[in-house]
Every structure is written in C-alpha cells, then in structure tokens.
C-alpha cells in the first residue's frame, strides 16, 4: 500500500509540475488542459502516453520567465492556461509543438 501511495504522489507532482491534465468533458486526452506549476524547481521535462499519442511538456527557468514547450498529438486539442492567477489568460492549441514564455 505504501508503495502505491508513493507512486501516486510522484505521479501527481509530475502532472502538476508539467501541467498536463485531462479535460473530464472529453475523455482519453482528446482535449488537454495545460496548467504548468513550476514551484521552486529550475526545470522539468516529461511525457504522458495517451490513446492519441505522446503528450510531452517541459519548462525551464530563464531569468524571471519560464520557457514552456509542449507537443500536442494529432487529432487532439489543448488549452494552455498561461497565468494560473487569471483563468481567462488562455491559448487554444491544435496538434503540433509550441514554445511559450510564461
């Protein structure tokens, strides 16, 4: 049981840091919510397997900004929440690779 709890904790931190979340209204990662939360780390990079392909994301501190790179698989869409303090500050994305300064 403890091992399972530890794995869930690591997975949750990983998903929170990278910001990759499922949109519960569109199952199977058909639409992805991107809400990166860097915290105190300097960088993070990773991926999530989905039925549509690999969703990858990563970020790195660049001075007082965060460079965020994400790859959205074919036949999926995503919403990037650029500012977690302002839920209206979003960008709609189709499949492809994108880089943003946050």
C-alpha positions, 0 to 999 in steps of 0.5 A: 500500500505504501508503495502505491501511495508513493507512486501516486504522489510522484505521479501527481507532482509530475502532472502538476509540475508539467501541467498536463491534465485531462479535460473530464468533458472529453475523455482519453486526452482528446482535449488537454488542459495545460496548467504548468506549476513550476514551484521552486524547481529550475526545470522539468521535462516529461511525457504522458502516453495517451490513446492519441499519442505522446503528450510531452511538456517541459519548462525551464527557468530563464531569468524571471520567465519560464520557457514552456514547450509542449507537443500536442498529438494529432487529432487532439486539442489543448488549452494552455492556461498561461497565468494560473492567477487569471483563468481567462489568460488562455491559448487554444492549441491544435496538434503540433509543438509550441514554445511559450514564455510564461 
